[in-house]
Amino acid sequence: MTAFFDRVAARYDRAFAPTAADTAADLAPPLVGRTGVALDLGCGTGRAFPHLRAAGLRVIGLDASRPMLLEAARRASAREVARVRADLYARWPLRDRSIDVLLAFHSVLAHPPGDPERAWRHVGDEMRRVARAGALVVVDLPEPSWAATYLRAVGPDRFLHEAGGVAIEAVIPAPSRVLAALGLPLSLGEGPLGARAIGEL
Ligand SMILES: C[S@@+](CC[C@H](N)C(=O)[O-])C[C@H]1O[C@@H](n2cnc3c(N)ncnc32)[C@H](O)[C@@H]1O
């Protein structure tokens, strides 16, 4: 998984500029009134960091790609944002009940290893484990129609994202399927890539 993101890290922000430009307007509403620690899962280049900090939250960015985390260091120093290199689909190196806001922006959950349902269930379990009571969860869930516009369809729910001589497979089914596997009390609404799941734990 990381080979693809390692390779695209340096130009990720330019490639995703249209999405990034809307970030502030996109993130501000769900964060109103939230305090404490935000965990930005699959934080990438730290696109969300300034907005989370501006909302008064302390921020932890978690990502498996070292080059992405290095890019994220340009957005915020280690003193401002803690960066953690970890795999979403293994146990997260975070304490139980330590997080107030859990975020997964863009298609962070699109690359599950092995059985997708099992992988997403693990993410849901970890979210529940690290969340403090009442924690906010915001997860972007791309629609297959969004994926079909930007990626090459290679099978049912499967798309290929090719860039810079590397490719990664994305598993993008109907958002309700990912939501069911997460097993969290989230509601589906509209999101930048199709759907966004929001709720409190
Ligand atoms: C499409 S980018 C989104 C980055 C950022 N959230 C944003 O909105 O700009 C997906 C990010 O998820 C990370 N990622 C994907 N699978 C992961 C995994 N299994 N563990 C940790 N990070 C992962 C990638 O390294 C990449 O930085």
The ligand as an SDF file (V2000), in Angstrom:
LIG
                    3D

 27 29  0  0  0  0  0  0  0  0999 V2000
   -6.0230    9.7140   -0.4160 C   0  0  0  0  0  0  0  0  0  0  0  0
   -4.8590   10.0060    0.8600 S   0  0  0  0  0  0  0  0  0  0  0  0
   -5.7600   11.0970    1.9430 C   0  0  0  0  0  0  0  0  0  0  0  0
   -4.8420   11.9570    2.7800 C   0  0  0  0  0  0  0  0  0  0  0  0
   -5.5450   12.9830    3.6540 C   0  0  0  0  0  0  0  0  0  0  0  0
   -6.4590   12.3530    4.5940 N   0  0  0  0  0  0  0  0  0  0  0  0
   -6.2680   14.0190    2.8260 C   0  0  0  0  0  0  0  0  0  0  0  0
   -7.4870   14.1510    2.9590 O   0  0  0  0  0  0  0  0  0  0  0  0
   -5.6110   14.7290    2.0520 O   0  0  0  0  0  0  0  0  0  0  0  0
   -4.9170    8.4730    1.7460 C   0  0  0  0  0  0  0  0  0  0  0  0
   -3.8940    8.4130    2.8640 C   0  0  0  0  0  0  0  0  0  0  0  0
   -4.1870    7.2510    3.6410 O   0  0  0  0  0  0  0  0  0  0  0  0
   -2.9870    6.5990    3.9610 C   0  0  0  0  0  0  0  0  0  0  0  0
   -3.2760    5.1890    4.1560 N   0  0  0  0  0  0  0  0  0  0  0  0
   -3.8720    4.3420    3.2880 C   0  0  0  0  0  0  0  0  0  0  0  0
   -3.9340    3.0980    3.8070 N   0  0  0  0  0  0  0  0  0  0  0  0
   -3.3600    3.1760    5.0430 C   0  0  0  0  0  0  0  0  0  0  0  0
   -3.1030    2.2220    6.0670 C   0  0  0  0  0  0  0  0  0  0  0  0
   -3.3970    0.9320    5.9170 N   0  0  0  0  0  0  0  0  0  0  0  0
   -2.5320    2.6450    7.2180 N   0  0  0  0  0  0  0  0  0  0  0  0
   -2.1980    3.9530    7.3840 C   0  0  0  0  0  0  0  0  0  0  0  0
   -2.3670    4.8940    6.4290 N   0  0  0  0  0  0  0  0  0  0  0  0
   -2.9540    4.5140    5.2770 C   0  0  0  0  0  0  0  0  0  0  0  0
   -2.0780    6.8520    2.7600 C   0  0  0  0  0  0  0  0  0  0  0  0
   -0.7140    6.6990    3.0730 O   0  0  0  0  0  0  0  0  0  0  0  0
   -2.4660    8.2740    2.3960 C   0  0  0  0  0  0  0  0  0  0  0  0
   -1.6480    9.2210    3.0220 O   0  0  0  0  0  0  0  0  0  0  0  0
  1  2  1  0
  2  3  1  0
  2 10  1  0
  3  4  1  0
  4  5  1  0
  5  6  1  0
  5  7  1  0
  7  8  2  0
  7  9  1  0
 10 11  1  0
 11 12  1  0
 11 26  1  0
 12 13  1  0
 13 14  1  0
 13 24  1  0
 14 15  1  0
 14 23  1  0
 15 16  2  0
 16 17  1  0
 17 18  1  0
 17 23  2  0
 18 19  1  0
 18 20  2  0
 20 21  1  0
 21 22  2  0
 22 23  1  0
 24 25  1  0
 24 26  1  0
 26 27  1  0
M  CHG  2   2   1   9  -1
M  END
$$$$
